[in-house]
Amino acid sequence: MSYSEQEKTRAIAWKKSTTTLPSEAREPASYVNKDGLARGTAYDFCLPRQYADLSLLPEVRSEALELFAELGIPWHAGIDGGPSNHLLSSQVQCVNALAQMVTDPGRIIRALGEVLGIDEVLVIEPGRYLTFEYIGPTDFFGEVPKGQRIRGAHCTSVDAAFLHRAADGLRELVLVEWKYTESYRVRKPDPARDATRLGRYGAAVTDPDGPVRADVLAFEHLLDEPIYQLVRQQLLAHELERAGVADRVRVLHVLSPDNAEYQQSLARPEHRALGETVSEVWRRLLRRPDRFTSVDPALFLDPAITSREYVLRHAPDVVHDEAGLAAALGLDRTMDLEDVLYAQHDLDGGVRVHDEGVEISDVDGSGIGLNFPFTVSELRALADEVAAREG
């Protein structure tokens, strides 16, 4: 099963089991494309278009919709001013993971404090510690020579950004690019657009003090995705730093190590000659590796960082019924669960599995239960809690 297929299966299971959706929203639906058209097959991993907003989790929904409207940010393949109806939208996953950080800097520290050496999170925009579809204060590359730039459309942007004071005392701007199930194919030749791109980014790419090595790949081979996006975002980070927006500007790439399809998106022999994965090729192209960091989105599977509902939607160890619990623990039958928990968690009480979930009792018969769905991690934590109470 590919990473994308795996995530579709996980999204479908969440759609069927979550308490955050009404029954009507669980119906299969056709994908609504960027032109607002819904055609073809009805998929279980899409929401009916009138319920697309419910792809945003309850704890972030109203605030995210209000913020995107205020900042004029378009949703990718959005519906009626709201998000896509596709449950594998990387933009929606990003917003569900990060939106509470807009007003709660503690969540940023819990998620990324050690990774980035955060000492203090600073305000990036009035009243906000994190913002979305950041483009910076200046059109550094002449991307919108006529008209006003739109955050997240027709100019170089990142999915989110925040500012912090690092442990070394520097003010660091972090540009967050969030990937989910993306993969890319060879682009079609387009000489006119390529000439425009050369005019916009050519000088920045060949700048000997710039962030990208121009001696590794010809400019035309930098235009294939995802290399092209990586280049533009790193160029943006460099220009922001040079302009003094922050002492240091770093791109933070959120990408699952399980997404092999993304890593194999190497369109040409010239790319594959540099490495076996996109990450290997990108490391060869970077002049300043310290200005780019990649993290596993599993880092956000913590209710203290996101929410329990976010964990239930994306964690790999979610179980929805007795059969799923047995499979997750490698058991032939859930009746064996008691033996497993006794052996691994030093329990003395009882374990009962039923249609609604699992109940673990101590020696005095006092029980604590978990209703489906839950994660295996939660079950093990519960077993440890009961064992500690007995001890």
C-alpha positions in Angstrom: 0.0 0.0 0.0 1.4 3.4 -1.0 1.6 6.2 1.6 -1.3 8.0 -0.2 -3.4 4.9 -0.1 -2.6 4.3 3.5 -3.6 7.9 4.4 -6.9 7.5 2.5 -7.7 4.4 4.5 -6.9 6.3 7.7 -9.1 9.2 6.6 -12.0 7.0 5.8 -11.8 5.2 9.2 -11.8 8.6 10.9 -14.7 9.8 8.8 -16.7 6.8 9.9 -15.9 6.9 13.6 -15.4 10.5 14.6 -18.1 12.2 16.7 -17.3 15.5 15.0 -19.3 14.8 11.9 -23.1 14.4 11.5 -24.3 11.3 9.7 -25.0 13.2 6.5 -21.3 14.2 6.3 -20.2 10.6 6.2 -21.6 10.0 2.8 -19.2 9.4 -0.1 -18.7 12.5 -2.3 -17.0 13.6 -5.5 -13.9 15.7 -5.2 -14.6 19.4 -5.9 -11.7 20.7 -8.0 -10.1 24.2 -8.0 -12.7 25.3 -10.6 -15.5 24.4 -8.2 -16.7 21.4 -10.2 -17.5 18.0 -8.7 -17.4 15.3 -11.3 -16.9 11.5 -11.4 -16.6 9.0 -8.7 -17.9 9.6 -5.2 -15.1 8.9 -2.7 -15.2 7.9 1.0 -12.2 10.2 1.6 -14.2 13.3 0.5 -16.9 15.1 2.4 -20.1 16.3 0.7 -19.4 19.8 -0.5 -21.9 21.4 2.0 -19.9 19.9 4.8 -16.4 20.7 3.6 -15.8 23.1 6.5 -16.0 20.1 8.9 -12.7 18.9 7.6 -11.3 21.6 9.9 -11.5 20.2 13.4 -13.8 21.9 15.9 -11.0 23.4 18.0 -9.7 25.4 15.1 -12.6 25.8 12.7 -14.1 29.1 13.4 -10.8 30.8 14.1 -9.2 29.5 11.0 -12.0 30.5 8.7 -12.1 34.0 10.2 -8.3 34.4 9.9 -8.1 33.2 6.3 -11.0 35.6 5.4 -9.3 38.5 7.2 -6.0 38.0 5.5 -7.5 37.2 2.1 -6.0 33.8 1.9 -7.6 31.4 -0.6 -8.2 27.8 0.4 -6.7 25.3 -2.0 -9.6 23.9 -4.1 -11.7 25.7 -1.6 -15.5 25.7 -1.5 -17.6 28.8 -0.8 -14.7 30.6 1.0 -13.8 27.5 3.1 -11.5 24.5 2.7 -11.4 21.7 0.3 -13.7 18.7 0.7 -10.7 16.3 0.3 -9.7 14.8 3.6 -6.1 14.5 2.4 -5.6 18.3 1.8 -2.2 19.2 3.1 -3.4 22.8 3.8 -6.2 21.5 6.0 -3.8 19.2 7.9 -1.4 22.1 8.4 -4.2 24.3 9.7 -5.6 21.6 12.0 -2.1 21.1 13.4 -1.0 24.7 13.8 -4.0 27.0 14.1 -4.1 26.9 17.9 -0.5 28.2 17.9 -1.7 31.5 16.5 -2.7 32.5 20.1 -0.9 29.8 22.1 2.9 30.0 21.8 3.3 27.3 24.4 2.2 24.8 21.7 5.0 26.0 19.4 7.5 25.4 22.2 6.1 22.0 23.0 6.3 20.9 19.4 9.5 22.6 18.2 11.4 24.0 21.2 14.1 21.3 21.2 14.3 21.0 17.4 14.9 24.7 16.9 16.4 25.8 20.2 13.5 28.1 21.0 13.9 30.4 24.0 10.9 32.6 23.5 8.2 32.8 20.9 7.7 36.4 19.6 4.7 38.1 18.0 4.9 37.8 14.2 1.8 39.9 13.4 -0.3 42.0 15.7 -2.0 39.6 18.1 -0.5 36.5 16.5 2.4 34.2 17.3 1.9 32.2 14.1 0.4 33.1 10.8 -0.5 31.3 7.6 0.6 31.6 3.9 3.4 34.0 4.7 4.9 35.9 1.8 7.0 38.6 3.6 6.8 42.3 3.4 8.4 42.8 -0.1 8.0 41.4 -3.6 11.7 40.5 -3.8 11.4 38.7 -7.2 9.0 40.9 -9.1 6.4 38.1 -9.0 3.4 40.5 -9.1 4.6 43.5 -11.2 1.0 44.7 -11.6 -1.5 44.5 -8.8 -1.5 43.4 -5.2 0.1 40.2 -3.9 -2.3 37.6 -2.5 -1.0 35.4 0.3 -0.8 31.8 -0.9 -1.5 32.5 -4.6 0.7 33.5 -7.6 3.8 34.4 -5.5 6.3 32.6 -3.4 4.8 31.7 0.0 5.1 29.2 2.8 2.2 27.4 4.6 2.9 29.1 7.9 5.5 31.2 9.8 6.5 32.2 13.3 9.2 34.2 15.0 11.2 33.3 18.0 14.2 34.2 20.0 16.6 31.3 19.9 18.8 30.0 22.6 21.8 31.7 21.0 20.1 35.1 21.3 19.2 35.5 17.6 15.7 36.4 16.4 14.8 33.6 14.0 12.0 33.6 11.5 10.8 30.1 10.7 9.1 29.5 7.4 7.0 26.3 7.6 6.2 24.3 4.5 3.8 21.4 5.2 3.6 18.3 3.0 1.1 15.5 3.3 0.6 13.0 0.4 2.2 15.2 -2.3 4.1 13.6 -5.2 5.1 15.2 -8.5 5.5 14.2 -12.2 7.6 15.5 -15.0 6.5 19.0 -16.1 5.5 19.8 -19.6 7.9 22.0 -21.6 6.8 25.7 -21.4 9.6 28.0 -22.9 7.6 31.2 -22.3 7.0 30.5 -18.6 10.6 29.2 -18.1 11.9 32.5 -19.5 9.7 34.4 -17.0 11.1 32.3 -14.2 14.7 32.9 -15.3 14.0 36.6 -15.2 12.5 36.4 -11.7 14.9 34.0 -10.0 17.9 33.6 -12.2 20.0 36.3 -10.6 19.2 35.1 -7.1 20.1 31.5 -8.0 23.5 32.5 -9.5 24.3 34.9 -6.7 27.6 33.5 -5.2 26.3 34.5 -1.7 22.8 33.0 -2.3 21.4 29.9 -0.6 21.4 27.6 -3.7 24.4 26.2 -5.5 24.2 27.1 -9.2 27.0 24.8 -10.2 25.1 21.6 -9.3 22.1 21.7 -11.7 21.3 23.8 -14.7 18.6 26.4 -14.1 16.1 24.6 -16.3 16.5 21.5 -14.1 15.6 23.5 -11.0 12.2 24.1 -12.4 10.8 20.6 -11.9 8.7 20.1 -8.7 9.3 19.7 -5.9 12.8 21.1 -6.4 11.4 24.3 -7.9 9.3 25.0 -4.7 12.2 24.2 -2.4 14.4 26.6 -4.4 11.9 29.5 -4.3 11.2 29.2 -0.6 14.9 29.1 0.2 15.5 32.1 -1.9 12.7 33.9 0.0 14.3 32.9 3.3 17.6 34.3 2.1 16.1 37.6 1.0 14.1 38.0 4.2 17.3 37.5 6.2 19.3 39.9 4.0 16.6 42.5 4.4 16.8 42.3 8.2 13.3 40.9 8.8 15.1 38.6 11.3 18.7 37.8 12.3 18.2 34.3 10.8 15.6 32.8 8.6 15.1 29.1 8.4 12.8 26.9 6.2 11.2 24.1 8.3 9.9 21.3 6.0 7.3 19.0 7.5 7.4 15.7 5.6 6.6 12.2 6.6 9.5 9.8 6.1 6.9 7.3 4.9 6.0 9.4 1.8 8.3 7.5 -0.6 6.3 8.9 -3.6 7.4 12.4 -2.7 11.0 11.3 -2.3 11.0 9.6 -5.7 9.7 12.7 -7.5 13.0 13.1 -9.3 11.9 14.0 -12.8 15.1 13.7 -14.8 18.4 11.8 -15.0 20.2 14.9 -14.0 18.3 14.8 -10.7 18.8 11.1 -10.1 22.5 11.5 -10.7 22.8 13.6 -7.6 20.9 11.2 -5.2 18.2 8.6 -4.8 15.7 10.9 -3.0 14.5 14.5 -3.2 16.0 15.1 0.2 19.5 13.9 -1.0 19.4 16.1 -4.1 18.2 19.1 -2.1 21.1 18.7 0.4 23.5 18.8 -2.5 22.0 22.0 -3.7 22.0 23.9 -0.4 24.9 26.2 0.3 23.7 26.8 3.9 22.3 23.5 5.3 21.7 25.1 8.7 19.0 27.3 7.1 16.8 24.2 6.3 15.4 21.7 8.7 13.0 18.8 8.1 10.8 17.2 10.7 8.4 14.3 10.8 4.7 15.3 11.2 4.4 12.5 13.8 5.9 15.1 16.1 2.4 16.8 16.2 0.6 13.6 17.3 0.4 14.9 20.9 -2.9 16.3 22.3 -0.8 18.9 24.2 0.4 20.2 20.8 -2.6 19.7 18.7 -5.7 17.9 20.1 -6.9 14.4 20.8 -9.2 14.6 17.7 -6.1 15.4 15.6 -4.3 12.4 17.0 -7.4 10.1 16.3 -7.4 11.4 12.7 -3.8 10.9 11.9 -2.0 8.6 14.4 -0.9 5.2 13.0 -2.0 3.2 16.1 -5.7 4.2 16.2 -8.1 1.3 16.7 -11.8 1.6 16.0 -13.1 -1.8 17.1 -12.2 -5.2 18.7 -10.9 -6.6 15.4 -8.7 -3.5 14.9 -7.4 -3.8 18.5 -6.4 -7.4 18.1 -4.7 -6.7 14.8 -2.8 -3.7 16.2 -1.4 -5.8 19.0 -0.7 -8.9 16.8 -3.3 -11.0 18.7 -5.5 -13.7 17.3 -8.3 -12.7 19.6 -8.9 -9.8 22.0 -9.3 -12.4 24.8 -5.5 -12.5 24.9 -5.3 -8.8 25.6 -5.4 -9.4 29.4 -2.3 -11.7 29.2 -0.5 -9.1 27.1 -1.2 -6.2 29.5 -0.5 -8.3 32.6 2.9 -9.3 31.2 3.9 -5.9 29.9 2.4 -3.6 32.5 2.5 -5.6 35.7 -1.3 -5.5 36.2 -3.1 -7.5 38.9 -6.7 -6.5 38.2 -8.9 -7.4 35.2 -9.2 -6.4 31.6 -12.5 -6.5 29.7 -12.9 -5.9 26.0 -16.4 -5.1 24.7 -18.2 -3.5 21.8 -17.7 0.0 23.1 -14.1 -0.3 24.1 -11.8 -1.6 26.9 -12.0 -1.4 30.7 -9.1 -2.1 33.0 -9.8 -2.7 36.7 -7.5 -2.7 39.6 -7.5 -5.4 42.3 -10.3 -3.6 44.2 -12.5 -3.8 41.1 -12.4 -0.1 40.4 -12.3 0.3 36.6 -11.1 2.9 34.1 -12.3 2.6 30.5 -11.5 3.7 27.0 -14.1 3.9 24.3 -13.4 3.3 20.7 -11.7 4.9 18.9 -8.5 5.2 20.8 -4.8 4.8 20.3 -2.7 1.8 21.4 -0.5 4.4 23.1 -3.5 5.6 25.2 -4.3 2.0 26.1 -0.8 1.4 27.3 -0.8 4.6 29.3 -4.0 3.6 30.9 -2.5 0.2 31.9 0.5 1.9 33.4 -1.8 4.3 35.4 -3.8 1.4 36.8 -0.7 -0.6 37.6 0.8 2.5 39.4 -2.4 2.8 41.4 -2.2 -0.8 42.5 1.5 -0.5 43.4 
